[in-house]
Amino acid sequence: MMNVNKKVVIVGASGYSGAELASLIAKHPNFSLSGCYVSEQSLDKNKSLSQLYPEHGVLLDTPLLPLTEHAFLDINEQADFVCLCTDHQVSVELAPKFLAMGKKVFDLSGGYRLASSADYEQYYGFSHPYPHWLEQAEYGLAEWNAQAISQAQLVAVAGCYPTAALNALKPLKQADLLADQQVIINAVSGVTGAGRKASLNTHFCEVSLAPYGLFKHRHTPEISQYLGHDVLFTPHLGNFARGILETIYIQLKPEVTPPQVDEAYQVLADEPLIRLKGAQLPSIKSVAGQPFVDIGWQQQGQQLIVVVAIDNLLKGAAGQALQCMNLACALNSEQGLKGAW
């Protein structure tokens, strides 16, 4: 394996995804954490990550520096990779600045995932100002886009819900087993998926299992775009800390047999972070705090139910970003993840 030592900067490091990613980078044999930044207005600036996340201990005695004009000069001198764990519109504006420095940018927001500015107007509520970067961004779904990720300057890291859904559905689509009907995805996530910013709706004592974003959630076009199939996606917020469980309802083409379905999933059999469970259905307990995608399925006639579970931080956000950085360095995609917990 080639000798790699890349310096990584995280912007928006005080959030759940940013802190998880900082921890992974701090333990990674080929990466080093050269800076953690927050906005100039953040109440977390000049604190250390270990103050906010004591579970990481001295591993993250890293100061959260304000993203000033001087900070941009430091990043230009010190960083090889820049990871954006920021709000979508913030990422949209920051990414071109770092790209102009020649940095590889890994955006964990949805700022560069969709195909057109019209999609952003409909699902994100703003007009995308950089359509040329939309065209050049590569989708950061490590198991399915490794070659393009390895060569990209801008990687739009896949969303957490789409990471689960696409790994569960793309084998069936690739094998041409899906009927023309809409695929129905019923998904539930822990509250860390909603971010760290204070909100009554995500306050743990207020959270009850409830759906949100019906018919208009921004992950719907993301899943449909990269699957090439119409989906109806309904997310739910659950009163637990981390993990995603999706139950997916599929109509198969006529005469598709269970062995054909089993064979379709073999395309993922050698992926180190995919665990194919067959008829044994996954649970959040089996993936919480781990970087795996667990996929199980059962078939009755032409109806197929697929259940997929991931940790929304360790596979759906920070872990996915780390896989993309590994691929950019020609490392094994699971480097620094298997055994990381």
Order of alpha helices (4+ residues) and beta strands (2+ residues): beta-alpha-beta-alpha-beta-alpha-beta-alpha-beta-alpha-alpha-beta-alpha-beta-alpha-beta-beta-alpha-beta-beta-alpha-beta-beta-beta-alpha
